[in-house]
Amino acid sequence: MLRLFVLAAALAWGLAAAPGVAQAGTLDNVRQKGTIACGVNVGLGGFSMADSAGVWKGLDVDACRAVAAAVFGDASKVRYVPLTSANRFTALQSGEVDILSRNTTLTFLRDATVGLRMVMTNFYDGQGFLVRKTVKAGNVKDLAGATVCMLQGSTHELNLADWMKQNNIQFQLVLLDTTDVLIKALLSGRCDVASSDSSNLASIRGAGVPNPDDFVILPDRISKEPLGPMVRRADDQWLDIVRWSMMAMLEAEEAGVTSANADDMLARSTNPTVQRLLGKTGDFGKLLGIDNAWALHIIKQVGNYAESYERNVGKGSSLKLDRGPNDLWSRGGLMYPIPFR
Ligand SMILES: N[C@@H](CCC(=O)N[C@@H](CS)C(=O)NCC(=O)O)C(=O)O
């Protein structure tokens, strides 16, 4: 039974249907096209969402904008391709997108079996529970027997199945297609609880329901959900460009380089790391096959990681998430830029 469940879950994640198309040369290819095709969520506030003018915004969007800034010197050279949980991996394998940046949890099976490579974590998350305050639950265990709504094709089904087994507590599970349907099901009372990445729940609570104060996100996190972009296998140069573009945003935060002071830092900073990061010394861009001003373009156009975080999911957003595990290691978080040397 469990094996059947795992197989069904694997199919739902697109794992079994993995043709594993290897396509080296993504850099040449995007240069020819003049844009980077970026696979994003159809609409998840804080991560990837088109505003009323059709401009895509969010933390996942910024990962693609950073790569476009690095490659073209222009963060706007991105074509956004909205993807569902179910079709996201195939879209990357087939070459429909060059980067998958869609609140995707990095896991063993996804890294090792679907012809893809995880780049690095841009948001450390965990599976949480959103309930109506009238339900009067202090933690997940108080919810025994409740109807829990979740989205299909995500890591959450297996997480919750594992958790129920380990804790000997049963829920009624309802699997739904889209976040919109999930919100409607929660509002209509079809489900007592919604379970998802807690950032997604914060996004729903912040902007998806009419009365945010009627809902609460329980403190429990039943899984680790390290979210981050993925690229195709067998294209190390592209993997390097995407990874180091993201790393540059973290390093900039650590070194105190911001979109506002980057030019000044380039002109004046005597910090060797800053000089290498901004392309004054070291030829780091050339080593990636791109311009030495790559990171300068990223920081000026997209900002450092803190700027992107606060604007999209932190204080400057409706999600209002603390940095928590997404803070720099030097302040007790998990974000640790690999040295620029
Ligand atoms: N991080 C999880 C969840 C990602 C995911 O797809 N989440 C749901 C909501 S948390 C979603 O975006 N659903 C909308 C859709 O599939 O269009 C994963 O990678 O499996």
PDBQT file of the ligand as one rigid body, heavy atoms in Angstrom, charges set to zero:
ROOT
HETATM    1  N1  LIG A 401       7.845  23.080  -2.265  1.00  0.00    +0.000 N 
HETATM    2  C1  LIG A 401       6.892  22.054  -2.593  1.00  0.00    +0.000 C 
HETATM    3  C2  LIG A 401       5.552  22.617  -2.970  1.00  0.00    +0.000 C 
HETATM    4  C3  LIG A 401       5.565  23.345  -4.248  1.00  0.00    +0.000 C 
HETATM    5  C4  LIG A 401       4.190  23.608  -4.815  1.00  0.00    +0.000 C 
HETATM    6  O1  LIG A 401       3.919  23.290  -5.941  1.00  0.00    +0.000 OA
HETATM    7  N2  LIG A 401       3.330  24.187  -4.037  1.00  0.00    +0.000 N 
HETATM    8  C5  LIG A 401       1.969  24.413  -4.347  1.00  0.00    +0.000 C 
HETATM    9  C6  LIG A 401       1.446  25.220  -3.221  1.00  0.00    +0.000 C 
HETATM   10  S1  LIG A 401       2.510  25.190  -1.831  1.00  0.00    +0.000 SA
HETATM   11  C7  LIG A 401       1.724  25.176  -5.592  1.00  0.00    +0.000 C 
HETATM   12  O2  LIG A 401       2.487  26.018  -5.939  1.00  0.00    +0.000 OA
HETATM   13  N3  LIG A 401       0.603  24.893  -6.238  1.00  0.00    +0.000 N 
HETATM   14  C8  LIG A 401       0.069  25.611  -7.319  1.00  0.00    +0.000 C 
HETATM   15  C9  LIG A 401       0.108  24.890  -8.616  1.00  0.00    +0.000 C 
HETATM   16  O3  LIG A 401       0.508  23.721  -8.683  1.00  0.00    +0.000 OA
HETATM   17  O4  LIG A 401      -0.209  25.538  -9.619  1.00  0.00    +0.000 OA
HETATM   18  C10 LIG A 401       7.406  21.203  -3.728  1.00  0.00    +0.000 C 
HETATM   19  O5  LIG A 401       8.411  21.544  -4.349  1.00  0.00    +0.000 OA
HETATM   20  O6  LIG A 401       6.800  20.169  -3.994  1.00  0.00    +0.000 OA
ENDROOT
TORSDOF 0
